[in-house]
Amino acid sequence: MTRIVDTMADDSNRRSSSIEDYVRAIYGLAERGEPVTNTSLAGRLEVSPSSASGMVTKLSQQGLVAHVPYRGIELTPDGRLLARSVLRRHRLIESYLVSELGYTWDEVHSEADQLEHVVSDLLVERIAAKLGNPVRDPHGDPIPAVDGSIEELSTRLLDELPAGAIGEIVRVWDTDPDLLRYLAEHAIALGERIEVVERQPFGGPIVVRIGAAQEATTHALGKEIAQALSVAVR
């Protein structure tokens, strides 16, 4: 595991909700290894490319992003710090909703999207203390610590694993409620043992076995799900 350390922002440095949304979106695209461009940002945030371009210019003027030749848009150290502070709020809110209020993991993302911009840092830290300072949210996403550090696991996407690979599901990258409900209905959850039985050719599904040996169930998973599950390989 690696640990990346910075200093988090506080209430006095809170930016507008639109700026917070953009830096979180940029961070999320980069985290997935996806190209960060005005077009990909527009798609992620469901805005027009011209709106995305205008906001990126604003972020650049504020020292939060930089255009890197051949790599696209990247967060500066200040931008990365801001993104992590937003992610801390978002992921702790999701954790609280599931742990204390009985929400399911497919219900919390949209709620946290709204609440992350209005909760105070004091409330966020009270939530963290109440939950025992968790390091991962209900989807397995790492929760930045108060100092901005992130504890990362060594994982691979299910879509990258060869037949015969065995590991544990540790993260779900997708926030689509329908996909999360499908996983829950089929007992495909964090912490479950997963074994790749077969990779069918020509873009066919990946056949996997989920669960402990005697109780394992077999599933044929399409590419969308295979690209949404991160596995810690044994």
C-alpha positions as CSV (number, residue, x, y, z in Angstrom):
1,M,0.0,0.0,0.0
2,T,1.2,3.5,-0.7
3,R,0.3,6.7,1.2
4,I,0.2,10.1,-0.4
5,V,0.2,13.1,2.0
6,D,-0.9,16.7,1.5
7,T,-2.7,19.3,3.6
8,M,-6.5,19.5,3.4
9,A,-8.5,22.7,2.8
10,D,-10.9,24.0,5.6
11,D,-14.2,25.8,5.6
12,S,-12.6,29.2,5.1
13,N,-11.1,28.0,1.8
14,R,-14.4,26.5,0.5
15,R,-14.9,27.1,-3.2
16,S,-18.1,27.2,-5.1
17,S,-20.1,24.0,-5.7
18,S,-19.4,24.1,-9.4
19,I,-15.6,24.4,-8.9
20,E,-15.8,21.5,-6.4
21,D,-17.7,19.4,-8.9
22,Y,-15.2,20.0,-11.6
23,V,-12.1,19.2,-9.6
24,R,-13.7,16.1,-8.2
25,A,-14.7,15.0,-11.8
26,I,-11.1,15.6,-13.0
27,Y,-9.7,13.7,-10.1
28,G,-12.2,10.8,-10.8
29,L,-11.3,10.6,-14.5
30,A,-7.6,10.6,-13.7
31,E,-8.1,8.0,-11.0
32,R,-9.6,5.7,-13.6
33,G,-6.8,6.3,-16.0
34,E,-9.2,8.0,-18.5
35,P,-8.2,11.0,-20.6
36,V,-9.2,14.3,-19.0
37,T,-10.4,16.6,-21.8
38,N,-13.1,19.2,-22.2
39,T,-15.2,16.6,-23.9
40,S,-14.7,13.9,-21.3
41,L,-15.5,16.4,-18.5
42,A,-18.6,17.5,-20.4
43,G,-19.8,13.9,-20.6
44,R,-19.0,13.3,-16.9
45,L,-20.8,16.3,-15.7
46,E,-23.6,16.4,-18.3
47,V,-22.8,19.9,-19.5
48,S,-22.0,21.3,-22.9
49,P,-18.3,21.2,-24.1
50,S,-18.3,25.0,-24.3
51,S,-19.4,25.1,-20.6
52,A,-16.6,22.7,-19.6
53,S,-14.1,24.7,-21.6
54,G,-15.0,27.9,-19.9
55,M,-14.8,26.3,-16.4
56,V,-11.4,24.7,-17.2
57,T,-10.1,28.2,-18.2
58,K,-11.4,29.5,-14.8
59,L,-9.8,26.7,-12.9
60,S,-6.5,27.3,-14.7
61,Q,-6.7,31.0,-13.8
62,Q,-7.2,30.0,-10.2
63,G,-4.2,27.7,-10.2
64,L,-6.2,24.5,-9.8
65,V,-5.5,22.8,-13.2
66,A,-2.9,22.9,-15.9
67,H,-2.9,21.8,-19.5
68,V,-0.1,19.2,-20.0
69,P,1.0,18.5,-23.6
70,Y,-0.1,15.1,-24.9
71,R,-1.8,14.4,-21.5
72,G,-4.7,16.8,-21.3
73,I,-6.0,18.5,-18.2
74,E,-4.3,17.8,-14.9
75,L,-4.9,19.0,-11.3
76,T,-2.2,21.1,-9.8
77,P,-1.2,20.3,-6.2
78,D,-3.7,22.8,-4.9
79,G,-6.4,21.3,-7.2
80,R,-5.6,17.8,-6.0
81,L,-5.9,19.0,-2.4
82,L,-9.3,20.5,-3.1
83,A,-10.5,17.4,-4.9
84,R,-9.5,15.2,-1.9
85,S,-11.2,17.5,0.6
86,V,-14.5,17.2,-1.5
87,L,-14.0,13.4,-1.8
88,R,-13.5,13.1,2.0
89,R,-16.8,14.8,2.6
90,H,-18.6,12.9,-0.1
91,R,-17.4,9.4,0.9
92,L,-17.9,10.0,4.6
93,I,-21.4,11.1,4.0
94,E,-22.0,8.0,1.9
95,S,-20.6,5.9,4.7
96,Y,-22.8,7.5,7.3
97,L,-26.0,7.2,5.3
98,V,-25.3,3.4,4.9
99,S,-24.0,2.7,8.4
100,E,-26.4,4.9,10.4
101,L,-29.5,5.7,8.3
102,G,-30.1,2.4,6.6
103,Y,-29.5,3.5,3.0
104,T,-28.3,1.0,0.5
105,W,-25.2,1.5,-1.6
106,D,-27.2,2.3,-4.7
107,E,-29.0,5.2,-3.0
108,V,-26.2,7.3,-1.5
109,H,-24.3,8.8,-4.4
110,S,-26.9,11.4,-5.4
111,E,-27.6,12.3,-1.7
112,A,-23.9,12.8,-1.1
113,D,-23.5,14.9,-4.3
114,Q,-25.9,17.4,-2.7
115,L,-24.7,17.3,0.9
116,E,-21.0,17.5,0.2
117,H,-21.2,21.2,-0.6
118,V,-23.1,22.3,2.5
119,V,-21.8,20.3,5.4
120,S,-19.2,22.0,7.6
121,D,-15.8,20.5,8.3
122,L,-16.8,20.1,12.0
123,L,-19.8,18.0,11.0
124,V,-17.6,15.9,8.6
125,E,-15.1,15.2,11.4
126,R,-18.0,14.3,13.8
127,I,-19.2,11.8,11.2
128,A,-15.7,10.4,10.8
129,A,-15.3,10.0,14.6
130,K,-18.8,8.4,14.9
131,L,-17.9,5.8,12.2
132,G,-14.4,5.1,13.7
133,N,-12.5,7.0,11.0
134,P,-13.1,4.6,8.1
135,V,-10.6,4.5,5.3
136,R,-13.0,3.2,2.6
137,D,-16.6,4.0,1.8
138,P,-19.5,1.6,1.0
139,H,-18.2,1.2,-2.6
140,G,-14.7,0.5,-1.5
141,D,-13.4,3.9,-2.6
142,P,-10.6,5.3,-0.4
143,I,-11.5,8.1,2.0
144,P,-8.8,10.8,2.2
145,A,-7.7,11.4,5.8
146,V,-8.0,14.8,7.3
147,D,-4.4,15.6,6.3
148,G,-5.2,14.7,2.7
149,S,-3.4,11.3,2.7
150,I,-5.0,8.4,0.8
151,E,-4.4,4.7,1.5
152,E,-4.4,2.8,-1.8
153,L,-4.7,-0.9,-2.3
154,S,-2.9,-2.8,-5.0
155,T,-5.7,-3.9,-7.3
156,R,-6.6,-4.9,-10.8
157,L,-9.8,-4.5,-12.7
158,L,-11.7,-7.8,-13.2
159,D,-11.6,-7.1,-16.9
160,E,-7.8,-7.4,-16.9
161,L,-7.6,-10.7,-15.0
162,P,-6.8,-14.0,-16.8
163,A,-8.6,-17.3,-16.3
164,G,-7.6,-18.9,-13.1
165,A,-7.0,-15.7,-11.2
166,I,-8.4,-15.6,-7.6
167,G,-8.9,-12.6,-5.4
168,E,-11.2,-10.5,-3.3
169,I,-13.6,-7.8,-4.6
170,V,-12.5,-4.5,-2.9
171,R,-14.0,-1.7,-5.0
172,V,-16.9,-0.9,-7.3
173,W,-16.0,2.0,-9.6
174,D,-19.5,2.6,-11.0
175,T,-22.2,4.8,-9.3
176,D,-25.0,3.7,-11.6
177,P,-27.8,2.7,-9.2
178,D,-29.1,0.0,-11.6
179,L,-25.6,-1.7,-11.8
180,L,-25.2,-1.5,-8.0
181,R,-28.6,-3.0,-7.5
182,Y,-27.8,-5.8,-9.9
183,L,-24.6,-6.6,-8.0
184,A,-26.5,-6.6,-4.7
185,E,-29.3,-8.9,-6.0
186,H,-26.7,-11.4,-7.2
187,A,-24.6,-11.3,-4.0
188,I,-21.6,-9.7,-5.8
189,A,-20.3,-7.6,-2.9
190,L,-17.2,-6.1,-1.4
191,G,-15.1,-8.7,0.5
192,E,-16.4,-11.6,-1.6
193,R,-13.9,-14.2,-3.0
194,I,-13.9,-14.1,-6.8
195,E,-12.4,-16.6,-9.2
196,V,-12.1,-16.1,-13.0
197,V,-13.3,-19.4,-14.5
198,E,-13.3,-18.5,-18.1
199,R,-12.9,-15.6,-20.5
200,Q,-15.1,-16.2,-23.4
201,P,-13.7,-15.1,-26.8
202,F,-14.7,-12.3,-29.2
203,G,-15.7,-9.9,-26.5
204,G,-17.9,-12.4,-24.7
205,P,-18.6,-12.4,-21.0
206,I,-16.2,-13.3,-18.2
207,V,-17.4,-16.3,-16.3
208,V,-16.6,-16.0,-12.6
209,R,-17.3,-17.9,-9.3
210,I,-18.3,-15.7,-6.4
211,G,-18.1,-16.7,-2.7
212,A,-16.6,-19.4,-0.6
213,A,-15.9,-22.8,-2.2
214,Q,-19.0,-24.7,-1.1
215,E,-21.4,-21.8,-1.4
216,A,-20.0,-20.2,-4.6
217,T,-22.2,-19.1,-7.4
218,T,-21.3,-18.8,-11.0
219,H,-22.0,-15.7,-13.1
220,A,-21.3,-14.6,-16.6
221,L,-20.4,-10.9,-16.4
222,G,-20.3,-8.5,-19.3
223,K,-17.6,-5.9,-19.9
224,E,-19.4,-3.0,-18.2
225,I,-19.5,-4.9,-14.9
226,A,-16.0,-6.4,-15.4
227,Q,-14.6,-2.8,-15.8
228,A,-16.4,-1.7,-12.7
229,L,-15.0,-4.2,-10.2
230,S,-11.5,-3.9,-8.7
231,V,-10.0,-7.1,-7.3
232,A,-7.1,-7.6,-4.8
233,V,-5.5,-10.6,-6.4
234,R,-4.2,-13.3,-4.1
